[in-house]
Amino acid sequence: DQQVKQNSPSLSVQEGRISILNCDYTNSMFDYFLWYKKYPAEGPTFLISISSIKDKNEDGRFTVFLNKSAKHLSLHIVPSQPGDSAVYFCAARLTSYGKLTFGQGTILTVHP
Amino acid sequence: DSGVTQTPKHLITATGQRVTLRCSPRSGDLSVYWYQQSLDQGLQFLIQYYNGEERAKGNILERFSAQQFPDLHSELNLSSLELGDSALYFCASSLRTYTDTQYFGPGTRLTVL
């Protein structure tokens, strides 16, 4: 039972444009969501998070949007840079239970 | 660099064998988490320790066990290894538990031949 889904295995974007990565979840009890970025041969690196009491959180070029009614979150990267090319994972958590449930990841490629 | 260290980086072994993976959390972090990333399963939570005590269990096989020592480093023991155990094993740590961000180590790549 995959409770967190990233339906796009890959995304290709031109440098300077917006990258939008999407994530859907099924468990309405999740109350905290995170995005991690992963380069080959490295562990996931924390990017940005959002609590279920908010619908938007911004950190520099990265913004995460949460639509609780649709059980959907998205990560916007503006402007995209070639160094952003990596695998992006969304993860969800129950506050009362520390484990993270991850999506399958989306490979983002930003072309110069 | 997240501050979480894992050894070894790579491990190649045979079916039926036993291995130990080691993780040192970030300085000051009390919680350690283990995750497995295999090709077809994505990142799956295995187990969590907090200040030496087991706190949560995920999809961890009975052949696998873990512990967290008084100095807060953790070890994941995998025994009676099968081909399907080949995967990346990540350790993450957080300050306390539940509400704190988890920071991941670089992982140990296990290959079972």
Interface residues (C-beta under 8 A of the other chain):
Chain A: Y32 L34 Y36 A41 E42 G43 P44 T45 F46 S49 F89 A91 R93 T95 S96 Y97 G98 K99 L100 T101 F102 G103 Q104 G105
Chain B: S2 V4 Q6 S31 Y33 Y35 G42 L43 Q44 F45 Q48 R55 A56 G58 F90 A92 S94 T97 Y98 T99 T101 Q102 Y103 F104 G105 P106 G107
